[in-house]
Amino acid sequence: MANVETALKETTTIDGALGAALVDYGSGMALGTIGGGKELDLAVAAAGNTDVVRAKVRTMELLGLKDEIEDILITLSSQYHLIRLLRGRNSQGLFLYLALDKERSNLAMARHQLKRIEAELEV
């Protein structure tokens, strides 16, 4: 089992990774971040993507969908932003956020690796 710091460090091994965060979508606060920089403020990304997750959860409730969100993909012209909701018993209300350089990443592999990191994460 990996702790938060170890899990976030593992995200940096994903091809094209620009930054990652573990986020509490109840509060919008990042519990940990890695990478980022002046062009990718992970605190702002954490708060903004919290709104995305809340909106999708609310929409699913309104539609009466009894399914679970695995991940949410936002495709920009130069980046992919992956949001993976955590499912472990101690990780309800959390998501992993990963920003990728579109030119240097393989989206399918990134999703697979993020799923593996989630499975090993102990919060």
N, C-alpha and C positions, 0 to 999 in steps of 0.2 A: 504494500500500500504506500502511496506517495502522499506527502503533505502538500499544502498549497504551493509553497516555494518550489519544491521539486517538480510538481506538475506544470507550473508556469515555465520553468526552465526547459522542460521537455517540449513545450510549444515552439521554442526557438529553433529546434531541430527540424521543424516542418519547413520544406522548401518554400521560400518566398515570404516567410513570416516577418511581419513588420512590428507587431506588438500583440500582447494578449492581456486579458484581465479576468479575474474571477469576481463576479458581481452579484450582490444581493438585490434582486429586483423588487423587494418590498421597500427598500430605502433608496435604491439607486446608487449606493456606495460601492466602490471597488474594494474588495477584501485583500486584493493583491494585484500587482501589475508587473509587466516586464516589457521592455522595448518602448516603442512609441517615439516621441520626440516633438520638436516644434510643429511638425506637420500633422502629427497624430497625438493629440492630447487624450490620453486614456481615461482620465477622470471625466472629461466631457463626453467621450464615447460611451463610457459606462452609464452615465446618467441618461444620455439620449437613447441608447439601446434598451434601457429599462422601459421607456415609453413604448418602444416597438413591441417588446414582450407583453407588457400589460395590455396593449391594444389587441394583440392576437389572442391572448387568453380570454379577454372580454368578448371578442367576436365569436370565438368557439362556444362560449357559454350561451350567447344570444342565439346561435344557430342550433344549440342543443347537441353539439358534437361531443361524444363520449370517448374521444381519442386523446392521445398525448402528443405534444410537440417534441420531435426529435431535435430538429435544428431549423434555423431560419437563415436564409442566404440573401444577402443584399449585394447586388452586382453593380459596381461603379465602372466608369470607363477604364480606370487603371488599377482598381483594387477589388478584392472580394472581402466581404465582412461576414464571418460565420458566427452565429449565436447558437450555442448548444446548451439546452436546458438540462440540468442535472437531475438524476432520478434516485440517487441513493437515499437511505432513510434519514441521514443527517444533513442532506444537501437540498432539501425542498426549498424552493424560493431562490435558488442560485442558478447562474448560468456562466458558462465559459464564453468569452468573446475573443475572437481571433481575427486580426486584419492581415491580409495577404496581398503581396504584389502580384497582380494578375499575370504579368509576363513571366515571372519566375516560379509560379506555383502550379501544382496539379490539384485541381479542386477535389476530385474523387479521392486521391491519396490524403489530402488534408482532412477531409471529413472522416476518413477511416482512422487516421492517427489521432484526431481529436476525440473520437469515440473511445479509443483505447486509453487515452490519457484520463478521460472521465471515469472509465471503469476502474482505474488504479488509484483514483483520488480519494483520500480519506479526509473529510472535513471535520 
